Amino acid sequence: QVQLEESGGGLVQPGGSLRLSCAASGGTFSAFNMGWYRQAPGNQRELVAHITSGGGTAYAGSAKGRFTISRDNAKNTVYLQLSSLKPEDTAVYYCKAQYPWTASGSGYWGRGTQVTVSS
């Protein structure tokens, strides 16, 4: 059974930085495509950044130039470096793991980590 555990969230001032981590257990981590999503109160969950099993990355427009996704297959962990944070980045951040050959609606989710950007 695949389990994902996010960490690294917290309260940060505007302009600050955080690094989120998502540790996976079970499954074959190196084969997963990994994504970071976020959900703010009253909003739908949205994709923030994505990294393929081969290391290719993609970002939402709001994340480009400020956030960086990376992975360490030896540690079964995916990271999201958040920089130049804004109050509108406040949300619960979730990671998702999905084997690339599975349907788009499938995959595994973590429980999320809260990021609050406020002065």
N, CA, C and O atoms as a GROMACS GRO file, in nm:
protein
  476
    1GLN      N    1   0.084  -0.119   0.000
    1GLN     CA    2   0.000   0.000   0.000
    1GLN      C    3   0.088   0.124   0.000
    1GLN      O    4   0.184   0.133   0.076
    2VAL      N    5   0.055   0.218  -0.084
    2VAL     CA    6   0.132   0.341  -0.095
    2VAL      C    7   0.082   0.443   0.007
    2VAL      O    8  -0.038   0.467   0.018
    3GLN      N    9   0.176   0.501   0.080
    3GLN     CA   10   0.144   0.608   0.174
    3GLN      C   11   0.234   0.727   0.145
    3GLN      O   12   0.353   0.712   0.116
    4LEU      N   13   0.176   0.846   0.154
    4LEU     CA   14   0.247   0.970   0.133
    4LEU      C   15   0.232   1.058   0.256
    4LEU      O   16   0.123   1.071   0.310
    5GLU      N   17   0.340   1.118   0.299
    5GLU     CA   18   0.335   1.206   0.416
    5GLU      C   19   0.406   1.336   0.386
    5GLU      O   20   0.527   1.339   0.363
    6GLU      N   21   0.328   1.445   0.386
    6GLU     CA   22   0.384   1.577   0.363
    6GLU      C   23   0.433   1.639   0.494
    6GLU      O   24   0.383   1.608   0.602
    7SER      N   25   0.532   1.725   0.483
    7SER     CA   26   0.583   1.800   0.597
    7SER      C   27   0.646   1.929   0.547
    7SER      O   28   0.668   1.948   0.428
    8GLY      N   29   0.674   2.017   0.642
    8GLY     CA   30   0.744   2.140   0.609
    8GLY      C   31   0.659   2.264   0.602
    8GLY      O   32   0.711   2.374   0.583
    9GLY      N   33   0.528   2.249   0.617
    9GLY     CA   34   0.442   2.366   0.615
    9GLY      C   35   0.457   2.449   0.741
    9GLY      O   36   0.525   2.408   0.836
   10GLY      N   37   0.393   2.565   0.740
   10GLY     CA   38   0.399   2.652   0.857
   10GLY      C   39   0.355   2.792   0.825
   10GLY      O   40   0.298   2.819   0.719
   11LEU      N   41   0.382   2.881   0.918
   11LEU     CA   42   0.349   3.022   0.903
   11LEU      C   43   0.474   3.096   0.858
   11LEU      O   44   0.581   3.083   0.918
   12VAL      N   45   0.460   3.175   0.752
   12VAL     CA   46   0.575   3.249   0.699
   12VAL      C   47   0.526   3.387   0.656
   12VAL      O   48   0.412   3.403   0.614
   13GLN      N   49   0.613   3.484   0.665
   13GLN     CA   50   0.578   3.620   0.624
   13GLN      C   51   0.583   3.633   0.471
   13GLN      O   52   0.654   3.558   0.404
   14PRO      N   53   0.509   3.727   0.418
   14PRO     CA   54   0.518   3.750   0.273
   14PRO      C   55   0.662   3.775   0.231
   14PRO      O   56   0.738   3.845   0.298
   15GLY      N   57   0.698   3.716   0.119
   15GLY     CA   58   0.836   3.723   0.070
   15GLY      C   59   0.926   3.613   0.122
   15GLY      O   60   1.039   3.598   0.075
   16GLY      N   61   0.877   3.536   0.216
   16GLY     CA   62   0.956   3.430   0.276
   16GLY      C   63   0.958   3.303   0.193
   16GLY      O   64   0.902   3.297   0.084
   17SER      N   65   1.023   3.202   0.249
   17SER     CA   66   1.041   3.074   0.180
   17SER      C   67   1.010   2.958   0.273
   17SER      O   68   1.020   2.968   0.395
   18LEU      N   69   0.972   2.849   0.211
   18LEU     CA   70   0.952   2.722   0.281
   18LEU      C   71   0.992   2.610   0.187
   18LEU      O   72   0.987   2.625   0.065
   19ARG      N   73   1.031   2.498   0.244
   19ARG     CA   74   1.052   2.378   0.162
   19ARG      C   75   0.961   2.268   0.214
   19ARG      O   76   0.971   2.226   0.329
   20LEU      N   77   0.873   2.224   0.127
   20LEU     CA   78   0.784   2.114   0.159
   20LEU      C   79   0.846   1.982   0.115
   20LEU      O   80   0.915   1.976   0.013
   21SER      N   81   0.821   1.879   0.192
   21SER     CA   82   0.868   1.745   0.158
   21SER      C   83   0.749   1.650   0.157
   21SER      O   84   0.652   1.668   0.230
   22CYS      N   85   0.759   1.550   0.074
   22CYS     CA   86   0.659   1.444   0.068
   22CYS      C   87   0.734   1.312   0.060
   22CYS      O   88   0.796   1.280  -0.041
   23ALA      N   89   0.726   1.235   0.167
   23ALA     CA   90   0.794   1.107   0.174
   23ALA      C   91   0.696   0.995   0.140
   23ALA      O   92   0.584   0.990   0.193
   24ALA      N   93   0.738   0.907   0.053
   24ALA     CA   94   0.653   0.797   0.009
   24ALA      C   95   0.703   0.665   0.065
   24ALA      O   96   0.823   0.644   0.081
   25SER      N   97   0.609   0.579   0.094
   25SER     CA   98   0.641   0.442   0.133
   25SER      C   99   0.548   0.349   0.056
   25SER      O  100   0.432   0.383   0.028
   26GLY      N  101   0.598   0.232   0.023
   26GLY     CA  102   0.522   0.141  -0.060
   26GLY      C  103   0.532   0.179  -0.206
   26GLY      O  104   0.569   0.293  -0.237
   27GLY      N  105   0.503   0.090  -0.293
   27GLY     CA  106   0.510   0.118  -0.435
   27GLY      C  107   0.653   0.132  -0.484
   27GLY      O  108   0.747   0.102  -0.411
   28THR      N  109   0.668   0.176  -0.608
   28THR     CA  110   0.799   0.196  -0.668
   28THR      C  111   0.814   0.346  -0.695
   28THR      O  112   0.768   0.396  -0.797
   29PHE      N  113   0.878   0.415  -0.603
   29PHE     CA  114   0.880   0.561  -0.608
   29PHE      C  115   0.937   0.613  -0.740
   29PHE      O  116   0.884   0.707  -0.798
   30SER      N  117   1.043   0.552  -0.786
   30SER     CA  118   1.109   0.603  -0.907
   30SER      C  119   1.019   0.596  -1.030
   30SER      O  120   1.044   0.665  -1.128
   31ALA      N  121   0.915   0.514  -1.023
   31ALA     CA  122   0.824   0.500  -1.137
   31ALA      C  123   0.708   0.598  -1.131
   31ALA      O  124   0.634   0.613  -1.229
   32PHE      N  125   0.690   0.664  -1.017
   32PHE     CA  126   0.577   0.755  -1.002
   32PHE      C  127   0.601   0.887  -1.073
   32PHE      O  128   0.712   0.939  -1.073
   33ASN      N  129   0.497   0.940  -1.134
   33ASN     CA  130   0.489   1.083  -1.158
   33ASN      C  131   0.438   1.145  -1.029
   33ASN      O  132   0.346   1.092  -0.967
   34MET      N  133   0.498   1.256  -0.988
   34MET     CA  134   0.462   1.318  -0.861
   34MET      C  135   0.410   1.460  -0.884
   34MET      O  136   0.460   1.533  -0.969
   35GLY      N  137   0.309   1.496  -0.807
   35GLY     CA  138   0.254   1.630  -0.820
   35GLY      C  139   0.232   1.694  -0.684
   35GLY      O  140   0.204   1.626  -0.585
   36TRP      N  141   0.245   1.826  -0.681
   36TRP     CA  142   0.205   1.905  -0.566
   36TRP      C  143   0.080   1.982  -0.606
   36TRP      O  144   0.074   2.046  -0.711
   37TYR      N  145  -0.019   1.975  -0.520
   37TYR     CA  146  -0.145   2.046  -0.538
   37TYR      C  147  -0.169   2.132  -0.415
   37TYR      O  148  -0.106   2.114  -0.311
   38ARG      N  149  -0.261   2.227  -0.428
   38ARG     CA  150  -0.299   2.305  -0.311
   38ARG      C  151  -0.448   2.335  -0.316
   38ARG      O  152  -0.510   2.338  -0.422
   39GLN      N  153  -0.502   2.356  -0.198
   39GLN     CA  154  -0.644   2.389  -0.187
   39GLN      C  155  -0.662   2.494  -0.079
   39GLN      O  156  -0.631   2.471   0.038
   40ALA      N  157  -0.712   2.608  -0.120
   40ALA     CA  158  -0.744   2.715  -0.026
   40ALA      C  159  -0.891   2.705   0.012
   40ALA      O  160  -0.969   2.648  -0.064
   41PRO      N  161  -0.930   2.758   0.127
   41PRO     CA  162  -1.070   2.750   0.169
   41PRO      C  163  -1.163   2.807   0.062
   41PRO      O  164  -1.142   2.918   0.012
   42GLY      N  165  -1.266   2.730   0.029
   42GLY     CA  166  -1.363   2.774  -0.069
   42GLY      C  167  -1.322   2.755  -0.213
   42GLY      O  168  -1.399   2.784  -0.304
   43ASN      N  169  -1.201   2.705  -0.233
   43ASN     CA  170  -1.150   2.685  -0.370
   43ASN      C  171  -1.135   2.537  -0.401
   43ASN      O  172  -1.129   2.454  -0.312
   44GLN      N  173  -1.129   2.507  -0.530
   44GLN     CA  174  -1.100   2.371  -0.572
   44GLN      C  175  -0.951   2.341  -0.558
   44GLN      O  176  -0.868   2.432  -0.558
   45ARG      N  177  -0.919   2.216  -0.545
   45ARG     CA  178  -0.779   2.176  -0.542
   45ARG      C  179  -0.718   2.200  -0.680
   45ARG      O  180  -0.778   2.168  -0.782
   46GLU      N  181  -0.599   2.258  -0.681
   46GLU     CA  182  -0.535   2.291  -0.808
   46GLU      C  183  -0.392   2.240  -0.811
   46GLU      O  184  -0.323   2.231  -0.709
   47LEU      N  185  -0.350   2.205  -0.931
   47LEU     CA  186  -0.213   2.159  -0.951
   47LEU      C  187  -0.117   2.277  -0.942
   47LEU      O  188  -0.140   2.382  -1.003
   48VAL      N  189  -0.011   2.260  -0.867
   48VAL     CA  190   0.092   2.362  -0.852
   48VAL      C  191   0.216   2.328  -0.935
   48VAL      O  192   0.268   2.411  -1.009
   49ALA      N  193   0.261   2.204  -0.921
   49ALA     CA  194   0.383   2.162  -0.991
   49ALA      C  195   0.380   2.012  -1.008
   49ALA      O  196   0.315   1.940  -0.932
   50HIS      N  197   0.451   1.966  -1.109
   50HIS     CA  198   0.450   1.825  -1.145
   50HIS      C  199   0.589   1.784  -1.188
   50HIS      O  200   0.660   1.861  -1.254
   51ILE      N  201   0.628   1.662  -1.151
   51ILE     CA  202   0.756   1.610  -1.197
   51ILE      C  203   0.735   1.465  -1.239
   51ILE      O  204   0.677   1.386  -1.165
   52THR      N  205   0.783   1.432  -1.358
   52THR     CA  206   0.764   1.298  -1.408
   52THR      C  207   0.868   1.203  -1.350
   52THR      O  208   0.963   1.244  -1.284
   53SER      N  209   0.847   1.075  -1.377
   53SER     CA  210   0.944   0.976  -1.332
   53SER      C  211   1.080   1.000  -1.395
   53SER      O  212   1.182   0.961  -1.339
   54GLY      N  213   1.082   1.063  -1.510
   54GLY     CA  214   1.207   1.093  -1.579
   54GLY      C  215   1.268   1.226  -1.540
   54GLY      O  216   1.376   1.262  -1.587
   55GLY      N  217   1.199   1.301  -1.454
   55GLY     CA  218   1.254   1.428  -1.406
   55GLY      C  219   1.204   1.552  -1.478
   55GLY      O  220   1.245   1.662  -1.444
   56GLY      N  221   1.116   1.536  -1.576
   56GLY     CA  222   1.059   1.652  -1.641
   56GLY      C  223   0.963   1.724  -1.550
   56GLY      O  224   0.888   1.661  -1.475
   57THR      N  225   0.965   1.857  -1.555
   57THR     CA  226   0.884   1.937  -1.464
   57THR      C  227   0.788   2.028  -1.539
   57THR      O  228   0.811   2.064  -1.654
   58ALA      N  229   0.681   2.064  -1.470
   58ALA     CA  230   0.584   2.159  -1.521
   58ALA      C  231   0.524   2.234  -1.403
   58ALA      O  232   0.514   2.181  -1.293
   59TYR      N  233   0.485   2.360  -1.429
   59TYR     CA  234   0.436   2.445  -1.320
   59TYR      C  235   0.309   2.518  -1.363
   59TYR      O  236   0.290   2.550  -1.480
   60ALA      N  237   0.224   2.544  -1.265
   60ALA     CA  238   0.113   2.634  -1.286
   60ALA      C  239   0.170   2.775  -1.305
   60ALA      O  240   0.279   2.806  -1.258
   61GLY      N  241   0.094   2.858  -1.374
   61GLY     CA  242   0.142   2.993  -1.399
   61GLY      C  243   0.175   3.069  -1.273
   61GLY      O  244   0.271   3.146  -1.270
   62SER      N  245   0.096   3.048  -1.168
   62SER     CA  246   0.118   3.119  -1.042
   62SER      C  247   0.246   3.075  -0.972
   62SER      O  248   0.297   3.145  -0.885
   63ALA      N  249   0.298   2.959  -1.011
   63ALA     CA  250   0.416   2.902  -0.945
   63ALA      C  251   0.545   2.926  -1.022
   63ALA      O  252   0.653   2.918  -0.965
   64LYS      N  253   0.535   2.956  -1.148
   64LYS     CA  254   0.655   2.970  -1.232
   64LYS      C  255   0.744   3.082  -1.181
   64LYS      O  256   0.699   3.193  -1.154
   65GLY      N  257   0.871   3.050  -1.168
   65GLY     CA  258   0.968   3.147  -1.123
   65GLY      C  259   0.977   3.162  -0.972
   65GLY      O  260   1.070   3.226  -0.922
   66ARG      N  261   0.883   3.104  -0.899
   66ARG     CA  262   0.885   3.116  -0.752
   66ARG      C  263   0.897   2.980  -0.683
   66ARG      O  264   0.958   2.970  -0.576
   67PHE      N  265   0.840   2.876  -0.742
   67PHE     CA  266   0.841   2.744  -0.680
   67PHE      C  267   0.927   2.650  -0.764
   67PHE      O  268   0.936   2.664  -0.886
   68THR      N  269   0.990   2.553  -0.698
   68THR     CA  270   1.072   2.454  -0.766
   68THR      C  271   1.040   2.316  -0.712
   68THR      O  272   1.049   2.293  -0.591
   69ILE      N  273   1.004   2.226  -0.800
   69ILE     CA  274   0.978   2.088  -0.761
   69ILE      C  275   1.102   2.004  -0.793
   69ILE      O  276   1.167   2.025  -0.895
   70SER      N  277   1.132   1.910  -0.706
   70SER     CA  278   1.245   1.820  -0.729
   70SER      C  279   1.215   1.688  -0.660
   70SER      O  280   1.122   1.677  -0.580
   71ARG      N  281   1.294   1.588  -0.693
   71ARG     CA  282   1.274   1.457  -0.633
   71ARG      C  283   1.408   1.393  -0.603
   71ARG      O  284   1.508   1.419  -0.670
   72ASP      N  285   1.408   1.308  -0.501
   72ASP     CA  286   1.526   1.229  -0.465
   72ASP      C  287   1.478   1.085  -0.457
   72ASP      O  288   1.420   1.043  -0.357
   73ASN      N  289   1.503   1.011  -0.562
   73ASN     CA  290   1.453   0.873  -0.566
   73ASN      C  291   1.520   0.785  -0.461
   73ASN      O  292   1.461   0.687  -0.415
   74ALA      N  293   1.641   0.818  -0.423
   74ALA     CA  294   1.710   0.740  -0.320
   74ALA      C  295   1.642   0.755  -0.184
   74ALA      O  296   1.649   0.666  -0.099
   75LYS      N  297   1.574   0.870  -0.165
   75LYS     CA  298   1.506   0.895  -0.039
   75LYS      C  299   1.355   0.880  -0.051
   75LYS      O  300   1.282   0.905   0.046
   76ASN      N  301   1.307   0.841  -0.168
   76ASN     CA  302   1.162   0.827  -0.190
   76ASN      C  303   1.088   0.954  -0.152
   76ASN      O  304   0.982   0.948  -0.089
   77THR      N  305   1.143   1.067  -0.190
   77THR     CA  306   1.089   1.196  -0.145
   77THR      C  307   1.084   1.294  -0.262
   77THR      O  308   1.173   1.301  -0.346
   78VAL      N  309   0.976   1.370  -0.263
   78VAL     CA  310   0.961   1.481  -0.357
   78VAL      C  311   0.954   1.609  -0.275
   78VAL      O  312   0.898   1.612  -0.165
   79TYR      N  313   1.010   1.715  -0.329
   79TYR     CA  314   1.018   1.843  -0.258
   79TYR      C  315   0.949   1.952  -0.339
   79TYR      O  316   0.937   1.944  -0.461
   80LEU      N  317   0.904   2.053  -0.267
   80LEU     CA  318   0.857   2.174  -0.332
   80LEU      C  319   0.917   2.293  -0.257
   80LEU      O  320   0.880   2.321  -0.143
   81GLN      N  321   1.008   2.361  -0.322
   81GLN     CA  322   1.069   2.481  -0.267
   81GLN      C  323   0.979   2.599  -0.300
   81GLN      O  324   0.954   2.628  -0.418
   82LEU      N  325   0.932   2.666  -0.198
   82LEU     CA  326   0.844   2.782  -0.215
   82LEU      C  327   0.924   2.907  -0.182
   82LEU      O  328   0.983   2.917  -0.074
   83SER      N  329   0.926   3.002  -0.272
   83SER     CA  330   1.000   3.127  -0.252
   83SER      C  331   0.910   3.244  -0.288
   83SER      O  332   0.810   3.229  -0.358
   84SER      N  333   0.949   3.362  -0.240
   84SER     CA  334   0.873   3.484  -0.268
   84SER      C  335   0.724   3.463  -0.242
   84SER      O  336   0.639   3.496  -0.324
   85LEU      N  337   0.696   3.408  -0.127
   85LEU     CA  338   0.558   3.370  -0.096
   85LEU      C  339   0.468   3.491  -0.080
   85LEU      O  340   0.509   3.597  -0.033
   86LYS      N  341   0.343   3.471  -0.121
   86LYS     CA  342   0.242   3.575  -0.116
   86LYS      C  343   0.125   3.526  -0.031
   86LYS      O  344   0.106   3.405  -0.015
   87PRO      N  345   0.046   3.617   0.024
   87PRO     CA  346  -0.071   3.573   0.102
   87PRO      C  347  -0.163   3.479   0.024
   87PRO      O  348  -0.224   3.390   0.082
   88GLU      N  349  -0.172   3.498  -0.106
   88GLU     CA  350  -0.259   3.413  -0.187
   88GLU      C  351  -0.204   3.272  -0.206
   88GLU      O  352  -0.272   3.187  -0.263
   89ASP      N  353  -0.083   3.247  -0.159
   89ASP     CA  354  -0.030   3.110  -0.160
   89ASP      C  355  -0.077   3.031  -0.039
   89ASP      O  356  -0.049   2.911  -0.029
   90THR      N  357  -0.148   3.094   0.052
   90THR     CA  358  -0.200   3.026   0.169
   90THR      C  359  -0.297   2.916   0.128
   90THR      O  360  -0.394   2.941   0.057
   91ALA      N  361  -0.269   2.794   0.172
   91ALA     CA  362  -0.350   2.679   0.133
   91ALA      C  363  -0.296   2.556   0.205
   91ALA      O  364  -0.190   2.559   0.267
   92VAL      N  365  -0.372   2.448   0.194
   92VAL     CA  366  -0.319   2.317   0.230
   92VAL      C  367  -0.254   2.260   0.105
   92VAL      O  368  -0.315   2.256  -0.001
   93TYR      N  369  -0.131   2.216   0.118
   93TYR     CA  370  -0.055   2.162   0.006
   93TYR      C  371  -0.052   2.010   0.017
   93TYR      O  372  -0.019   1.954   0.122
   94TYR      N  373  -0.087   1.945  -0.092
   94TYR     CA  374  -0.095   1.799  -0.097
   94TYR      C  375   0.002   1.746  -0.203
   94TYR      O  376   0.026   1.812  -0.304
   95CYS      N  377   0.056   1.629  -0.178
   95CYS     CA  378   0.129   1.563  -0.286
   95CYS      C  379   0.048   1.442  -0.335
   95CYS      O  380  -0.033   1.384  -0.263
   96LYS      N  381   0.075   1.410  -0.458
   96LYS     CA  382   0.007   1.299  -0.524
   96LYS      C  383   0.108   1.217  -0.599
   96LYS      O  384   0.199   1.270  -0.663
   97ALA      N  385   0.093   1.087  -0.592
   97ALA     CA  386   0.178   0.994  -0.666
   97ALA      C  387   0.090   0.914  -0.762
   97ALA      O  388  -0.018   0.868  -0.726
   98GLN      N  389   0.138   0.901  -0.882
   98GLN     CA  390   0.061   0.826  -0.982
   98GLN      C  391   0.156   0.756  -1.076
   98GLN      O  392   0.251   0.814  -1.127
   99TYR      N  393   0.128   0.628  -1.100
   99TYR     CA  394   0.201   0.558  -1.204
   99TYR      C  395   0.156   0.613  -1.339
   99TYR      O  396   0.036   0.630  -1.360
  100PRO      N  397   0.246   0.640  -1.430
  100PRO     CA  398   0.211   0.705  -1.555
  100PRO      C  399   0.119   0.626  -1.645
  100PRO      O  400   0.056   0.682  -1.734
  101TRP      N  401   0.109   0.495  -1.624
  101TRP     CA  402   0.024   0.414  -1.710
  101TRP      C  403  -0.119   0.401  -1.658
  101TRP      O  404  -0.201   0.332  -1.717
  102THR      N  405  -0.148   0.469  -1.547
  102THR     CA  406  -0.282   0.459  -1.489
  102THR      C  407  -0.368   0.578  -1.530
  102THR      O  408  -0.317   0.680  -1.577
  103ALA      N  409  -0.499   0.564  -1.511
  103ALA     CA  410  -0.594   0.667  -1.551
  103ALA      C  411  -0.570   0.795  -1.472
  103ALA      O  412  -0.522   0.792  -1.359
  104SER      N  413  -0.606   0.908  -1.533
  104SER     CA  414  -0.576   1.038  -1.472
  104SER      C  415  -0.643   1.057  -1.338
  104SER      O  416  -0.591   1.132  -1.255
  105GLY      N  417  -0.754   0.993  -1.314
  105GLY     CA  418  -0.825   1.010  -1.187
  105GLY      C  419  -0.773   0.922  -1.076
  105GLY      O  420  -0.821   0.932  -0.962
  106SER      N  421  -0.677   0.836  -1.105
  106SER     CA  422  -0.625   0.745  -1.004
  106SER      C  423  -0.502   0.806  -0.938
  106SER      O  424  -0.464   0.919  -0.967
  107GLY      N  425  -0.442   0.732  -0.850
  107GLY     CA  426  -0.324   0.780  -0.781
  107GLY      C  427  -0.344   0.781  -0.631
  107GLY      O  428  -0.448   0.740  -0.580
  108TYR      N  429  -0.240   0.828  -0.562
  108TYR     CA  430  -0.238   0.826  -0.417
  108TYR      C  431  -0.212   0.967  -0.366
  108TYR      O  432  -0.134   1.043  -0.422
  109TRP      N  433  -0.281   1.000  -0.257
  109TRP     CA  434  -0.273   1.134  -0.199
  109TRP      C  435  -0.221   1.129  -0.056
  109TRP      O  436  -0.247   1.034   0.018
  110GLY      N  437  -0.147   1.233  -0.020
  110GLY     CA  438  -0.113   1.253   0.118
  110GLY      C  439  -0.223   1.330   0.189
  110GLY      O  440  -0.325   1.364   0.128
  111ARG      N  441  -0.203   1.358   0.317
  111ARG     CA  442  -0.304   1.428   0.396
  111ARG      C  443  -0.288   1.578   0.393
  111ARG      O  444  -0.378   1.651   0.435
  112GLY      N  445  -0.177   1.624   0.343
  112GLY     CA  446  -0.158   1.767   0.328
  112GLY      C  447  -0.080   1.832   0.440
  112GLY      O  448  -0.071   1.779   0.551
  113THR      N  449  -0.024   1.948   0.408
  113THR     CA  450   0.045   2.030   0.506
  113THR      C  451   0.004   2.175   0.485
  113THR      O  452  -0.001   2.222   0.372
  114GLN      N  453  -0.026   2.245   0.594
  114GLN     CA  454  -0.078   2.380   0.586
  114GLN      C  455   0.034   2.481   0.565
  114GLN      O  456   0.134   2.479   0.637
  115VAL      N  457   0.017   2.567   0.468
  115VAL     CA  458   0.107   2.681   0.447
  115VAL      C  459   0.024   2.808   0.465
  115VAL      O  460  -0.077   2.828   0.398
  116THR      N  461   0.068   2.892   0.555
  116THR     CA  462   0.001   3.019   0.580
  116THR      C  463   0.101   3.132   0.560
  116THR      O  464   0.206   3.136   0.624
  117VAL      N  465   0.066   3.223   0.472
  117VAL     CA  466   0.153   3.337   0.442
  117VAL      C  467   0.083   3.462   0.496
  117VAL      O  468  -0.020   3.504   0.443
  118SER      N  469   0.141   3.519   0.599
  118SER     CA  470   0.077   3.632   0.664
  118SER      C  471   0.180   3.710   0.744
  118SER      O  472   0.276   3.653   0.796
  119SER      N  473   0.158   3.840   0.753
  119SER     CA  474   0.244   3.923   0.835
  119SER      C  475   0.186   3.940   0.975
  119SER      O  476   0.245   4.007   1.059
   0.00000   0.00000   0.00000
